[in-house]
Each structure stands twice: as C-alpha cells, then as structure tokens.
Amino acid sequence: METIRVLLSGGPVDSQEIDAVQHVDNLDHVLKFHRGNGYEHFRYTGVNRQLGEGSVPLYGWTGRTRIAE
C-alpha cells in the first residue's frame, strides 16, 4: 500500500520537537506522538499546502492528552 506524505502544523511541530513531514495510510488517520508525559494529536484540516514542488495535505495540531498514571 502506498502512503501519503503530509505536513504537520501547530503545537510542538513549531518548536521542532516532532518532524513536520510524516506519512499516513489515509487522510482519516489521526496522528498521535508520544512526547514527555503525554501525546500530541494531529488531524487532517481539509487544506493542502505547497511543499517543495508539490501540494500535500496539512495536518493541524488538535491538542494534547496526558498519560494516566
């Protein structure tokens, strides 16, 4: 199966802690990254952005959840 290259925006991406370019199987996939004592969540915004010579889907930061102890 071919993956889709996407661009992340907002949250910790702005501080360079998570790679801004990721790959997903489909645009309904919610991305979740472990960071510190929680998870950062990103979701497709319905918008595309220019990246290099092409246009890629933009995933925006939707929030953070904490790990239950």
PDB file with one MODEL, atoms N, CA, C and O in Angstrom:
MODEL        1
ATOM      1  N   MET A   1       0.844  -1.179   0.000  1.00  0.00           N
ATOM      2  CA  MET A   1       0.000   0.000   0.000  1.00  0.00           C
ATOM      3  C   MET A   1       0.891   1.245   0.000  1.00  0.00           C
ATOM      4  O   MET A   1       1.879   1.313   0.732  1.00  0.00           O
ATOM      5  N   GLU A   2       0.537   2.204  -0.811  1.00  0.00           N
ATOM      6  CA  GLU A   2       1.290   3.445  -0.907  1.00  0.00           C
ATOM      7  C   GLU A   2       0.840   4.418   0.178  1.00  0.00           C
ATOM      8  O   GLU A   2      -0.354   4.541   0.448  1.00  0.00           O
ATOM      9  N   THR A   3       1.792   5.108   0.799  1.00  0.00           N
ATOM     10  CA  THR A   3       1.453   6.066   1.850  1.00  0.00           C
ATOM     11  C   THR A   3       1.354   7.469   1.284  1.00  0.00           C
ATOM     12  O   THR A   3       1.849   7.755   0.194  1.00  0.00           O
ATOM     13  N   ILE A   4       0.711   8.333   2.038  1.00  0.00           N
ATOM     14  CA  ILE A   4       0.509   9.730   1.655  1.00  0.00           C
ATOM     15  C   ILE A   4       1.413  10.600   2.521  1.00  0.00           C
ATOM     16  O   ILE A   4       1.380  10.513   3.748  1.00  0.00           O
ATOM     17  N   ARG A   5       2.216  11.435   1.878  1.00  0.00           N
ATOM     18  CA  ARG A   5       3.070  12.368   2.620  1.00  0.00           C
ATOM     19  C   ARG A   5       2.223  13.549   3.066  1.00  0.00           C
ATOM     20  O   ARG A   5       1.490  14.128   2.266  1.00  0.00           O
ATOM     21  N   VAL A   6       2.324  13.913   4.364  1.00  0.00           N
ATOM     22  CA  VAL A   6       1.546  15.016   4.922  1.00  0.00           C
ATOM     23  C   VAL A   6       2.470  15.970   5.679  1.00  0.00           C
ATOM     24  O   VAL A   6       3.581  15.607   6.067  1.00  0.00           O
ATOM     25  N   LEU A   7       1.995  17.180   5.876  1.00  0.00           N
ATOM     26  CA  LEU A   7       2.739  18.210   6.596  1.00  0.00           C
ATOM     27  C   LEU A   7       2.017  18.530   7.894  1.00  0.00           C
ATOM     28  O   LEU A   7       0.811  18.777   7.887  1.00  0.00           O
ATOM     29  N   LEU A   8       2.741  18.529   9.009  1.00  0.00           N
ATOM     30  CA  LEU A   8       2.164  18.864  10.313  1.00  0.00           C
ATOM     31  C   LEU A   8       2.342  20.345  10.596  1.00  0.00           C
ATOM     32  O   LEU A   8       3.316  20.962  10.165  1.00  0.00           O
ATOM     33  N   SER A   9       1.386  20.907  11.327  1.00  0.00           N
ATOM     34  CA  SER A   9       1.446  22.324  11.681  1.00  0.00           C
ATOM     35  C   SER A   9       0.877  22.519  13.079  1.00  0.00           C
ATOM     36  O   SER A   9      -0.097  21.870  13.461  1.00  0.00           O
ATOM     37  N   GLY A  10       1.496  23.423  13.843  1.00  0.00           N
ATOM     38  CA  GLY A  10       0.997  23.767  15.162  1.00  0.00           C
ATOM     39  C   GLY A  10       1.587  22.915  16.262  1.00  0.00           C
ATOM     40  O   GLY A  10       2.339  21.975  16.001  1.00  0.00           O
ATOM     41  N   GLY A  11       1.242  23.250  17.498  1.00  0.00           N
ATOM     42  CA  GLY A  11       1.715  22.503  18.657  1.00  0.00           C
ATOM     43  C   GLY A  11       3.225  22.408  18.713  1.00  0.00           C
ATOM     44  O   GLY A  11       3.918  23.387  18.436  1.00  0.00           O
ATOM     45  N   PRO A  12       3.751  21.227  19.073  1.00  0.00           N
ATOM     46  CA  PRO A  12       5.192  21.058  19.234  1.00  0.00           C
ATOM     47  C   PRO A  12       5.967  21.057  17.921  1.00  0.00           C
ATOM     48  O   PRO A  12       7.194  21.156  17.938  1.00  0.00           O
ATOM     49  N   VAL A  13       5.282  20.947  16.780  1.00  0.00           N
ATOM     50  CA  VAL A  13       5.982  20.994  15.497  1.00  0.00           C
ATOM     51  C   VAL A  13       6.666  22.346  15.334  1.00  0.00           C
ATOM     52  O   VAL A  13       7.761  22.445  14.780  1.00  0.00           O
ATOM     53  N   ASP A  14       5.996  23.386  15.831  1.00  0.00           N
ATOM     54  CA  ASP A  14       6.559  24.733  15.716  1.00  0.00           C
ATOM     55  C   ASP A  14       7.870  24.877  16.484  1.00  0.00           C
ATOM     56  O   ASP A  14       8.666  25.764  16.177  1.00  0.00           O
ATOM     57  N   SER A  15       8.106  24.023  17.475  1.00  0.00           N
ATOM     58  CA  SER A  15       9.353  24.094  18.239  1.00  0.00           C
ATOM     59  C   SER A  15      10.352  23.025  17.797  1.00  0.00           C
ATOM     60  O   SER A  15      11.348  22.787  18.481  1.00  0.00           O
ATOM     61  N   GLN A  16      10.088  22.375  16.648  1.00  0.00           N
ATOM     62  CA  GLN A  16      10.993  21.399  16.040  1.00  0.00           C
ATOM     63  C   GLN A  16      11.155  20.105  16.834  1.00  0.00           C
ATOM     64  O   GLN A  16      12.135  19.391  16.617  1.00  0.00           O
ATOM     65  N   GLU A  17      10.251  19.776  17.730  1.00  0.00           N
ATOM     66  CA  GLU A  17      10.380  18.549  18.512  1.00  0.00           C
ATOM     67  C   GLU A  17       9.808  17.332  17.802  1.00  0.00           C
ATOM     68  O   GLU A  17      10.141  16.200  18.156  1.00  0.00           O
ATOM     69  N   ILE A  18       8.957  17.542  16.811  1.00  0.00           N
ATOM     70  CA  ILE A  18       8.397  16.455  16.016  1.00  0.00           C
ATOM     71  C   ILE A  18       8.633  16.797  14.552  1.00  0.00           C
ATOM     72  O   ILE A  18       8.436  17.939  14.137  1.00  0.00           O
ATOM     73  N   ASP A  19       9.055  15.804  13.767  1.00  0.00           N
ATOM     74  CA  ASP A  19       9.313  16.023  12.347  1.00  0.00           C
ATOM     75  C   ASP A  19       8.034  16.486  11.656  1.00  0.00           C
ATOM     76  O   ASP A  19       6.995  15.837  11.779  1.00  0.00           O
ATOM     77  N   ALA A  20       8.098  17.592  10.937  1.00  0.00           N
ATOM     78  CA  ALA A  20       6.914  18.192  10.325  1.00  0.00           C
ATOM     79  C   ALA A  20       6.384  17.405   9.134  1.00  0.00           C
ATOM     80  O   ALA A  20       5.228  17.590   8.753  1.00  0.00           O
ATOM     81  N   VAL A  21       7.184  16.539   8.536  1.00  0.00           N
ATOM     82  CA  VAL A  21       6.729  15.726   7.407  1.00  0.00           C
ATOM     83  C   VAL A  21       6.543  14.294   7.893  1.00  0.00           C
ATOM     84  O   VAL A  21       7.467  13.685   8.433  1.00  0.00           O
ATOM     85  N   GLN A  22       5.345  13.767   7.696  1.00  0.00           N
ATOM     86  CA  GLN A  22       5.009  12.406   8.116  1.00  0.00           C
ATOM     87  C   GLN A  22       4.326  11.691   6.960  1.00  0.00           C
ATOM     88  O   GLN A  22       4.062  12.290   5.918  1.00  0.00           O
ATOM     89  N   HIS A  23       4.041  10.408   7.149  1.00  0.00           N
ATOM     90  CA  HIS A  23       3.335   9.612   6.145  1.00  0.00           C
ATOM     91  C   HIS A  23       2.160   8.894   6.812  1.00  0.00           C
ATOM     92  O   HIS A  23       2.279   8.392   7.930  1.00  0.00           O
ATOM     93  N   VAL A  24       1.023   8.853   6.109  1.00  0.00           N
ATOM     94  CA  VAL A  24      -0.165   8.172   6.606  1.00  0.00           C
ATOM     95  C   VAL A  24      -0.705   7.233   5.527  1.00  0.00           C
ATOM     96  O   VAL A  24      -0.393   7.383   4.346  1.00  0.00           O
ATOM     97  N   ASP A  25      -1.521   6.260   5.952  1.00  0.00           N
ATOM     98  CA  ASP A  25      -2.149   5.335   5.004  1.00  0.00           C
ATOM     99  C   ASP A  25      -3.369   5.966   4.336  1.00  0.00           C
ATOM    100  O   ASP A  25      -3.638   5.718   3.161  1.00  0.00           O
ATOM    101  N   ASN A  26      -4.106   6.783   5.094  1.00  0.00           N
ATOM    102  CA  ASN A  26      -5.251   7.515   4.539  1.00  0.00           C
ATOM    103  C   ASN A  26      -5.458   8.781   5.369  1.00  0.00           C
ATOM    104  O   ASN A  26      -4.960   8.886   6.490  1.00  0.00           O
ATOM    105  N   LEU A  27      -6.189   9.731   4.816  1.00  0.00           N
ATOM    106  CA  LEU A  27      -6.328  11.042   5.467  1.00  0.00           C
ATOM    107  C   LEU A  27      -7.271  11.034   6.670  1.00  0.00           C
ATOM    108  O   LEU A  27      -7.366  12.036   7.380  1.00  0.00           O
ATOM    109  N   ASP A  28      -7.968   9.926   6.909  1.00  0.00           N
ATOM    110  CA  ASP A  28      -8.805   9.808   8.101  1.00  0.00           C
ATOM    111  C   ASP A  28      -7.973   9.427   9.319  1.00  0.00           C
ATOM    112  O   ASP A  28      -8.445   9.513  10.453  1.00  0.00           O
ATOM    113  N   HIS A  29      -6.741   9.008   9.081  1.00  0.00           N
ATOM    114  CA  HIS A  29      -5.852   8.574  10.161  1.00  0.00           C
ATOM    115  C   HIS A  29      -5.471   9.767  11.044  1.00  0.00           C
ATOM    116  O   HIS A  29      -5.001  10.789  10.543  1.00  0.00           O
ATOM    117  N   VAL A  30      -5.675   9.633  12.354  1.00  0.00           N
ATOM    118  CA  VAL A  30      -5.269  10.651  13.318  1.00  0.00           C
ATOM    119  C   VAL A  30      -3.849  10.310  13.768  1.00  0.00           C
ATOM    120  O   VAL A  30      -3.579   9.176  14.161  1.00  0.00           O
ATOM    121  N   LEU A  31      -2.950  11.276  13.713  1.00  0.00           N
ATOM    122  CA  LEU A  31      -1.572  11.045  14.146  1.00  0.00           C
ATOM    123  C   LEU A  31      -1.431  11.380  15.620  1.00  0.00           C
ATOM    124  O   LEU A  31      -1.952  12.389  16.095  1.00  0.00           O
ATOM    125  N   LYS A  32      -0.720  10.520  16.335  1.00  0.00           N
ATOM    126  CA  LYS A  32      -0.526  10.688  17.775  1.00  0.00           C
ATOM    127  C   LYS A  32       0.946  10.423  18.076  1.00  0.00           C
ATOM    128  O   LYS A  32       1.477   9.373  17.713  1.00  0.00           O
ATOM    129  N   PHE A  33       1.606  11.372  18.739  1.00  0.00           N
ATOM    130  CA  PHE A  33       3.032  11.265  19.052  1.00  0.00           C
ATOM    131  C   PHE A  33       3.250  11.336  20.562  1.00  0.00           C
ATOM    132  O   PHE A  33       2.748  12.236  21.234  1.00  0.00           O
ATOM    133  N   HIS A  34       3.998  10.382  21.073  1.00  0.00           N
ATOM    134  CA  HIS A  34       4.356  10.391  22.492  1.00  0.00           C
ATOM    135  C   HIS A  34       5.382  11.493  22.710  1.00  0.00           C
ATOM    136  O   HIS A  34       6.388  11.567  22.004  1.00  0.00           O
ATOM    137  N   ARG A  35       5.120  12.345  23.689  1.00  0.00           N
ATOM    138  CA  ARG A  35       6.037  13.446  23.996  1.00  0.00           C
ATOM    139  C   ARG A  35       5.936  13.753  25.479  1.00  0.00           C
ATOM    140  O   ARG A  35       4.883  14.167  25.965  1.00  0.00           O
ATOM    141  N   GLY A  36       7.039  13.548  26.200  1.00  0.00           N
ATOM    142  CA  GLY A  36       7.039  13.807  27.638  1.00  0.00           C
ATOM    143  C   GLY A  36       6.048  12.906  28.345  1.00  0.00           C
ATOM    144  O   GLY A  36       6.108  11.683  28.215  1.00  0.00           O
ATOM    145  N   ASN A  37       5.125  13.514  29.101  1.00  0.00           N
ATOM    146  CA  ASN A  37       4.144  12.729  29.855  1.00  0.00           C
ATOM    147  C   ASN A  37       2.780  12.688  29.165  1.00  0.00           C
ATOM    148  O   ASN A  37       1.750  12.537  29.822  1.00  0.00           O
ATOM    149  N   GLY A  38       2.781  12.823  27.840  1.00  0.00           N
ATOM    150  CA  GLY A  38       1.512  12.806  27.120  1.00  0.00           C
ATOM    151  C   GLY A  38       1.660  12.496  25.653  1.00  0.00           C
ATOM    152  O   GLY A  38       2.699  12.020  25.196  1.00  0.00           O
ATOM    153  N   TYR A  39       0.596  12.775  24.924  1.00  0.00           N
ATOM    154  CA  TYR A  39       0.552  12.550  23.486  1.00  0.00           C
ATOM    155  C   TYR A  39       0.067  13.816  22.788  1.00  0.00           C
ATOM    156  O   TYR A  39      -0.850  14.487  23.262  1.00  0.00           O
ATOM    157  N   GLU A  40       0.687  14.131  21.667  1.00  0.00           N
ATOM    158  CA  GLU A  40       0.272  15.249  20.821  1.00  0.00           C
ATOM    159  C   GLU A  40      -0.553  14.668  19.680  1.00  0.00           C
ATOM    160  O   GLU A  40      -0.157  13.671  19.076  1.00  0.00           O
ATOM    161  N   HIS A  41      -1.696  15.281  19.378  1.00  0.00           N
ATOM    162  CA  HIS A  41      -2.618  14.764  18.370  1.00  0.00           C
ATOM    163  C   HIS A  41      -2.714  15.724  17.187  1.00  0.00           C
ATOM    164  O   HIS A  41      -2.772  16.942  17.355  1.00  0.00           O
ATOM    165  N   PHE A  42      -2.730  15.141  15.983  1.00  0.00           N
ATOM    166  CA  PHE A  42      -2.836  15.903  14.735  1.00  0.00           C
ATOM    167  C   PHE A  42      -3.901  15.260  13.857  1.00  0.00           C
ATOM    168  O   PHE A  42      -4.031  14.036  13.812  1.00  0.00           O
ATOM    169  N   ARG A  43      -4.660  16.103  13.158  1.00  0.00           N
ATOM    170  CA  ARG A  43      -5.757  15.629  12.316  1.00  0.00           C
ATOM    171  C   ARG A  43      -5.735  16.416  10.999  1.00  0.00           C
ATOM    172  O   ARG A  43      -5.319  17.574  10.967  1.00  0.00           O
ATOM    173  N   TYR A  44      -6.182  15.780   9.923  1.00  0.00           N
ATOM    174  CA  TYR A  44      -6.241  16.433   8.614  1.00  0.00           C
ATOM    175  C   TYR A  44      -7.185  17.630   8.664  1.00  0.00           C
ATOM    176  O   TYR A  44      -8.307  17.522   9.159  1.00  0.00           O
ATOM    177  N   THR A  45      -6.728  18.772   8.150  1.00  0.00           N
ATOM    178  CA  THR A  45      -7.503  20.015   8.209  1.00  0.00           C
ATOM    179  C   THR A  45      -8.429  20.214   7.015  1.00  0.00           C
ATOM    180  O   THR A  45      -9.288  21.095   7.040  1.00  0.00           O
ATOM    181  N   GLY A  46      -8.263  19.404   5.967  1.00  0.00           N
ATOM    182  CA  GLY A  46      -9.037  19.600   4.748  1.00  0.00           C
ATOM    183  C   GLY A  46      -8.381  20.582   3.792  1.00  0.00           C
ATOM    184  O   GLY A  46      -8.938  20.917   2.747  1.00  0.00           O
ATOM    185  N   VAL A  47      -7.185  21.041   4.163  1.00  0.00           N
ATOM    186  CA  VAL A  47      -6.438  22.018   3.380  1.00  0.00           C
ATOM    187  C   VAL A  47      -5.135  21.379   2.914  1.00  0.00           C
ATOM    188  O   VAL A  47      -4.571  20.532   3.606  1.00  0.00           O
ATOM    189  N   ASN A  48      -4.662  21.784   1.744  1.00  0.00           N
ATOM    190  CA  ASN A  48      -3.348  21.353   1.265  1.00  0.00           C
ATOM    191  C   ASN A  48      -2.402  22.537   1.272  1.00  0.00           C
ATOM    192  O   ASN A  48      -2.824  23.684   1.127  1.00  0.00           O
ATOM    193  N   ARG A  49      -1.111  22.249   1.444  1.00  0.00           N
ATOM    194  CA  ARG A  49      -0.074  23.283   1.433  1.00  0.00           C
ATOM    195  C   ARG A  49       1.007  22.898   0.440  1.00  0.00           C
ATOM    196  O   ARG A  49       1.225  21.718   0.166  1.00  0.00           O
ATOM    197  N   GLN A  50       1.672  23.890  -0.087  1.00  0.00           N
ATOM    198  CA  GLN A  50       2.782  23.679  -1.007  1.00  0.00           C
ATOM    199  C   GLN A  50       3.991  23.177  -0.229  1.00  0.00           C
ATOM    200  O   GLN A  50       4.361  23.765   0.788  1.00  0.00           O
ATOM    201  N   LEU A  51       4.607  22.104  -0.693  1.00  0.00           N
ATOM    202  CA  LEU A  51       5.809  21.560  -0.069  1.00  0.00           C
ATOM    203  C   LEU A  51       6.732  21.121  -1.190  1.00  0.00           C
ATOM    204  O   LEU A  51       6.452  20.153  -1.896  1.00  0.00           O
ATOM    205  N   GLY A  52       7.821  21.833  -1.344  1.00  0.00           N
ATOM    206  CA  GLY A  52       8.712  21.548  -2.467  1.00  0.00           C
ATOM    207  C   GLY A  52       7.999  21.890  -3.765  1.00  0.00           C
ATOM    208  O   GLY A  52       7.511  23.005  -3.946  1.00  0.00           O
ATOM    209  N   GLU A  53       7.946  20.911  -4.670  1.00  0.00           N
ATOM    210  CA  GLU A  53       7.302  21.146  -5.960  1.00  0.00           C
ATOM    211  C   GLU A  53       5.876  20.623  -6.019  1.00  0.00           C
ATOM    212  O   GLU A  53       5.252  20.644  -7.080  1.00  0.00           O
ATOM    213  N   GLY A  54       5.356  20.155  -4.890  1.00  0.00           N
ATOM    214  CA  GLY A  54       4.006  19.605  -4.891  1.00  0.00           C
ATOM    215  C   GLY A  54       3.168  20.121  -3.747  1.00  0.00           C
ATOM    216  O   GLY A  54       3.634  20.864  -2.883  1.00  0.00           O
ATOM    217  N   SER A  55       1.925  19.706  -3.769  1.00  0.00           N
ATOM    218  CA  SER A  55       0.979  20.083  -2.730  1.00  0.00           C
ATOM    219  C   SER A  55       0.718  18.857  -1.860  1.00  0.00           C
ATOM    220  O   SER A  55       0.532  17.755  -2.376  1.00  0.00           O
ATOM    221  N   VAL A  56       0.704  19.046  -0.543  1.00  0.00           N
ATOM    222  CA  VAL A  56       0.482  17.932   0.377  1.00  0.00           C
ATOM    223  C   VAL A  56      -0.619  18.306   1.368  1.00  0.00           C
ATOM    224  O   VAL A  56      -0.818  19.486   1.655  1.00  0.00           O
ATOM    225  N   PRO A  57      -1.340  17.305   1.895  1.00  0.00           N
ATOM    226  CA  PRO A  57      -2.359  17.565   2.907  1.00  0.00           C
ATOM    227  C   PRO A  57      -1.740  18.139   4.183  1.00  0.00           C
ATOM    228  O   PRO A  57      -0.646  17.743   4.585  1.00  0.00           O
ATOM    229  N   LEU A  58      -2.448  19.067   4.808  1.00  0.00           N
ATOM    230  CA  LEU A  58      -1.981  19.697   6.038  1.00  0.00           C
ATOM    231  C   LEU A  58      -2.700  19.081   7.237  1.00  0.00           C
ATOM    232  O   LEU A  58      -3.929  19.050   7.291  1.00  0.00           O
ATOM    233  N   TYR A  59      -1.919  18.596   8.188  1.00  0.00           N
ATOM    234  CA  TYR A  59      -2.444  18.080   9.445  1.00  0.00           C
ATOM    235  C   TYR A  59      -2.191  19.128  10.519  1.00  0.00           C
ATOM    236  O   TYR A  59      -1.050  19.545  10.715  1.00  0.00           O
ATOM    237  N   GLY A  60      -3.228  19.556  11.210  1.00  0.00           N
ATOM    238  CA  GLY A  60      -3.095  20.558  12.258  1.00  0.00           C
ATOM    239  C   GLY A  60      -3.137  19.928  13.637  1.00  0.00           C
ATOM    240  O   GLY A  60      -3.795  18.910  13.852  1.00  0.00           O
ATOM    241  N   TRP A  61      -2.432  20.541  14.558  1.00  0.00           N
ATOM    242  CA  TRP A  61      -2.406  20.085  15.947  1.00  0.00           C
ATOM    243  C   TRP A  61      -3.773  20.322  16.559  1.00  0.00           C
ATOM    244  O   TRP A  61      -4.311  21.426  16.478  1.00  0.00           O
ATOM    245  N   THR A  62      -4.341  19.285  17.177  1.00  0.00           N
ATOM    246  CA  THR A  62      -5.666  19.410  17.765  1.00  0.00           C
ATOM    247  C   THR A  62      -5.636  19.406  19.291  1.00  0.00           C
ATOM    248  O   THR A  62      -6.637  19.724  19.932  1.00  0.00           O
ATOM    249  N   GLY A  63      -4.503  19.051  19.869  1.00  0.00           N
ATOM    250  CA  GLY A  63      -4.411  19.086  21.328  1.00  0.00           C
ATOM    251  C   GLY A  63      -3.478  18.029  21.879  1.00  0.00           C
ATOM    252  O   GLY A  63      -2.820  17.288  21.147  1.00  0.00           O
ATOM    253  N   ARG A  64      -3.449  17.991  23.205  1.00  0.00           N
ATOM    254  CA  ARG A  64      -2.556  17.114  23.927  1.00  0.00           C
ATOM    255  C   ARG A  64      -3.358  16.352  24.973  1.00  0.00           C
ATOM    256  O   ARG A  64      -4.239  16.910  25.626  1.00  0.00           O
ATOM    257  N   THR A  65      -3.040  15.065  25.125  1.00  0.00           N
ATOM    258  CA  THR A  65      -3.630  14.289  26.215  1.00  0.00           C
ATOM    259  C   THR A  65      -2.506  13.805  27.110  1.00  0.00           C
ATOM    260  O   THR A  65      -1.386  13.577  26.652  1.00  0.00           O
ATOM    261  N   ARG A  66      -2.811  13.652  28.379  1.00  0.00           N
ATOM    262  CA  ARG A  66      -1.820  13.180  29.353  1.00  0.00           C
ATOM    263  C   ARG A  66      -1.940  11.686  29.533  1.00  0.00           C
ATOM    264  O   ARG A  66      -3.015  11.109  29.370  1.00  0.00           O
ATOM    265  N   ILE A  67      -0.822  11.066  29.870  1.00  0.00           N
ATOM    266  CA  ILE A  67      -0.793   9.643  30.157  1.00  0.00           C
ATOM    267  C   ILE A  67      -1.323   9.432  31.564  1.00  0.00           C
ATOM    268  O   ILE A  67      -0.859  10.064  32.514  1.00  0.00           O
ATOM    269  N   ALA A  68      -2.298   8.537  31.694  1.00  0.00           N
ATOM    270  CA  ALA A  68      -2.863   8.233  33.018  1.00  0.00           C
ATOM    271  C   ALA A  68      -1.855   7.442  33.836  1.00  0.00           C
ATOM    272  O   ALA A  68      -1.174   6.558  33.318  1.00  0.00           O
ATOM    273  N   GLU A  69      -1.770   7.764  35.098  1.00  0.00           N
ATOM    274  CA  GLU A  69      -0.823   7.044  35.967  1.00  0.00           C
ATOM    275  C   GLU A  69      -1.552   6.129  36.900  1.00  0.00           C
ATOM    276  O   GLU A  69      -0.925   5.441  37.705  1.00  0.00           O
TER     277      GLU A  69
ENDMDL
END
